[in-house]
Amino acid sequence: MMNFFKTFARDEDGAVTVDWVVLTAAIVGLGIAAIATVKGGVDSLAGEIDGSLSAGKVEKLGTMGSTGGN
């Protein structure tokens, strides 16, 4: 039984897994921070686009570019 504990204490296979978990958590955290940083600007831009599209007018086919005098 003592041999099992000595082998377990020297085993480093789990250390690599811990490193990857920490690295992945850091990447996810940076991604969330980046999204939080640009969220306000994206919401503002989406509102401006919505306003522009709502104020737009759809012309009938064949009337684009005409001045109405022809």
C-alpha positions in Angstrom: 0.0 0.0 0.0 2.9 2.4 0.8 4.3 1.7 -2.7 1.0 2.8 -4.2 1.2 6.2 -2.4 4.8 6.8 -3.5 3.9 6.0 -7.1 0.9 8.3 -6.9 2.9 11.2 -5.5 5.5 10.9 -8.3 2.9 10.7 -11.1 2.6 13.9 -13.1 -0.1 12.9 -15.6 -2.8 15.0 -13.9 -0.6 18.1 -13.9 -0.9 18.5 -17.7 -4.7 18.3 -17.4 -4.7 21.0 -14.8 -2.6 23.2 -17.0 -5.0 22.8 -19.9 -8.0 23.5 -17.7 -6.4 26.7 -16.5 -5.4 27.8 -20.0 -8.9 27.1 -21.3 -10.5 29.0 -18.5 -8.2 32.0 -19.2 -9.2 31.9 -22.9 -12.9 31.8 -22.1 -12.5 34.6 -19.6 -10.7 36.8 -22.2 -13.5 36.0 -24.7 -16.2 37.1 -22.3 -14.2 40.3 -21.5 -13.9 41.1 -25.2 -17.6 40.6 -25.8 -18.4 42.8 -22.8 -16.1 45.5 -24.2 -17.8 45.8 -27.6 -21.4 45.1 -26.6 -22.3 48.7 -26.1 -21.0 49.8 -29.5 -22.7 46.9 -31.3 -26.0 47.6 -29.6 -25.7 51.3 -30.7 -24.8 50.4 -34.2 -27.7 47.9 -34.4 -30.1 50.7 -33.3 -28.8 53.0 -36.0 -29.2 50.4 -38.7 -32.7 49.6 -37.5 -33.6 53.3 -37.6 -32.2 53.7 -41.1 -34.0 50.7 -42.4 -37.3 51.6 -40.8 -37.1 55.1 -42.3 -36.4 53.7 -45.8 -39.0 53.6 -48.6 -39.5 50.8 -51.1 -40.1 52.0 -54.6 -42.2 50.2 -57.2 -40.4 48.3 -59.9 -39.4 50.5 -62.8 -39.6 53.8 -60.9 -36.1 54.0 -59.5 -34.2 57.0 -60.8 -37.1 58.6 -62.5 -38.1 62.1 -61.7 -41.8 61.6 -62.4 -41.8 63.8 -65.5 -41.6 61.1 -68.2 
